[in-house]
Amino acid sequence: MNIAVCVKPVPDPKFYDKITINPETKLLERNKIPMAINPSDKNAIEAAMRLKELLGAKVILISMAPPEAKEVLKEGLAMGIDEAYLLSDRAFAGADTYATAKTLAAGLNKIGLFDLILTGSESVDGGTSHVPSQLGEMMGMPHLNHVMAVETEGDILKVKTKIENGYMLYEGLPPMVLGVSKEINTPRYVSLMGVVKAQGKPFTVWGLNDLQLNADDVGLAGSLTQPGSLRTPPIDRKVEMLDGDIEEKAEKILKILYAAGVLN
Amino acid sequence: MLKFSEQQEQLRKVVRDFVEKEIATIASKIDQEDTCPVELLRMTAQLGYNGVFVPECYQGVGLGYTERAIILEEIARHSAGFALALMTHHLGVYAILTWGNEEQKQKYLPKLCSGSIAGLAVTEPGGGSDFAGMKSTGELVDGYWVLNGRKCFITNSHCADINIVVVRTGEDEKGRPRMSVFVIDENTPGCKPGRKEKKTGLKGSDMGDVILDNVKVPASNLIGKPGDGAKIGLGTISEVGRSGMAAIGLGILRACLEDSVKFAKERIIYGRPLAKLTNIQFIIAQNRTDYEAGRLLTYNAVGIKDAGLPCVPEISIAKYFTTEAAINTAKRTIDLMGGYGVICDYPVDRYLRDAVASIPSGGTSYVMQIIIAGSALS
C-alpha cells in the first residue's frame, strides 16, 4: 500500500496569544512565532502509521510551505514517515485552498500512484476544510472529510465520518482521499530514536519548475479567492464591582452578559 | 557561541512536547503526594530517555550527555523531582555501561533502557562523600558475595528494580578499606527498601534507605574488580550525577525566568503591568542572567564529557552555579510575585524547595568548591 499524508505547517497553537496581523497586507505574521504541524494533520500521520504497522505500507509526507518549514516537517519523519517532499517556491506564496490543492496534486502526481491520501480535515489557521475535497477532485479520487475512523476488511476500506447528529459509515475500494478529524486517534509521542532516524531519511524539495504547472496556476495568481479584511478584535479588561445580595448580583451579571452579547 | 545541532534542537522540541502534556500537568500533584510516578519512568523508557547515552547495540539511543542534559532540563522545567528520578536511573546505567563487563552490559542495559529502573546506593548514615567510612560489607562465601548494611538518602530507593551498591569488601595491604560495586537483580531476597524520607523538595522521586540483609549475589554480579568501588562510585557521581544535577538546576532556573516574565507582564498594578517597574526589571534581568550563565556552564561541561575529555572541574562548577543560582532566582521570583509567590496555587514555592533540595544531591556546594579550588590550585 502506498500512502501519502499532506501536512501544513501552521503557527504553533501554544503561541496563539502572540499572533499578530500585518495591518497593510492583512496576512498573519507567521515568521514571528514558531511553526508546528497542523494538529489534525498529525492525526493523519498517526492514521497512516497505524495502517503501515497493520498492513505494511510506504508512507510519504508532502507539504507546500516556505523552506524554513523543513525542520517542522522532520517531526513527521521522526514519527515514522518514510520520505518527505517539500514544495517550496516564491511563486507558491499567497495561495488559497484551490491553488494549494492544485500544487499538492501536481507534487503527488509526480511522486507516483497512491492507494490512500490522508490529510487533516481542517487547518487551525485557515480553517476552511476545503483542501481534502479539492484534492480528491483534482486527483480524480473519491474523497471524504471529517473522518473519525478507518478500518480495512480485505481490500475494502471502511470509513466512519462525523456528521452533525452522529456519524456515517462508508465502504469503498482505494484509492481515496480522506480528511481526518482529531477524534480518529491520539498521535504518538516522538521517540528519541525517531528523531535520530529522521535525520537520514530522504527529504526532497521541489520548486515550480519541478512540477507540471505554470506560474499562473499557483500562489496568489492561481487563487480563486482573495483574503478580505482581517483585524484583531479589541480585548479590554474592565472591572465592575456589583452591590446587592447574591440574587441581585446574579441578575446584574446576567444583564451584563446579555448586554455584551455573550448570552442571547 | 553555544549552538545545538539540528538533531538536538529537534530532540528538545519533542521532549518538550511530551513534558508539557504528560509531566507539567501532574507536577503539582506528584509534589503534593511525594511519590515517584513509576509509570512515567516506563513511558520515558519507551521514548528512549532512560537509555539516551547507551549505544544502540544495548538497545539505547546512542546519543550523549548533551542530549541527556537537554532531557533533564526540559523535565526539570516542570518537575525537578521527577527529573531527579530519571537522573538517578542514569547513574546505575552509567556504572554498568562504563565499568561492567560485556556479559553484564548484555544482561542489564537492554532492561534498563526499556523500563526497568536503576538505583545507585552509595551514601550511608555515616556520610556520603566519606567513602572510607563506609560500614556496609560484602563477604565472599562459597563463590557468592553476601552483602549486609544500610544505605540511606538513596534516590529511587522504593522503586528501583535493579540496585547498584557500593560496599566494603576488605582492606588493602596498607589497611585502607577496599570498596567494591555489585549489581543486585530484581527481587533478590534480603534487598529491600527501608525508611522513606520526607524531603523539603525534589518530591516526585523516592528517597530513603536500601537495606541489605544477607543479600546473596553471584560473583558475576561484581562490577569491575574488587577494590574498584571508590573509582566507580565517585566516577559516576562526579561526572554523571553532578552534570545531571546541573541540568536539573538549569530547569529550575528556566522555570523561574519564564514564570517571572509571565507574571510581570500579566499582573496589573497602578494601571500598568508590573513589568513596567524598574525594580521588577532588575529581577527579570538577574533571573535571565543566571539562566543564561547556567546554560553556558552546563552545556559546556557536558560537551567536554561528550568529547571524552576530563570534565570533573567544569561539571562541579556547573552544578555549584546552577543549584545555588536556582535558590536565589526562586527567592527573587517569590519576591516579584508578592503574596502570590507564597501560595501553593503557584509553583514558585516548589521551585524554591526543589532548588534547596538540589544542593546536597551529588555533593554539597562546599564539596563542589573544594573540587573547583583544588583544580584551580593544582
Contacts between the chains, C-beta under 8 A, distances in Angstrom:
chain1	res1	chain2	res2	distance
A	14	B	20	7.9
A	71	B	6	6.8
A	71	B	9	7.4
A	71	B	10	6.8
A	74	B	10	6.0
A	75	B	10	7.2
A	75	B	13	7.3
A	75	B	14	7.0
A	78	B	10	6.8
A	78	B	14	6.6
A	189	B	14	7.1
A	189	B	17	7.0
A	189	B	18	4.9
A	189	B	21	7.9
A	189	B	22	8.0
A	189	B	47	5.8
A	190	B	14	4.0
A	190	B	17	7.3
A	190	B	18	8.0
A	190	B	47	7.7
A	191	B	46	7.1
A	191	B	47	4.7
A	191	B	48	5.0
A	192	B	11	6.2
A	192	B	14	7.7
A	192	B	15	8.0
A	192	B	47	6.3
A	192	B	48	3.3
A	192	B	49	6.8
A	192	B	52	6.1
A	192	B	61	4.5
A	192	B	63	6.7
A	192	B	67	7.4
A	193	B	48	5.3
A	193	B	61	5.4
A	194	B	14	7.7
A	195	B	7	6.2
A	195	B	10	5.1
A	195	B	11	5.0
A	195	B	14	6.0
A	196	B	7	6.8
A	196	B	61	6.4
A	196	B	62	7.3
A	196	B	63	7.1
A	198	B	10	7.2
A	199	B	6	7.4
A	199	B	7	5.4
A	237	B	268	7.5
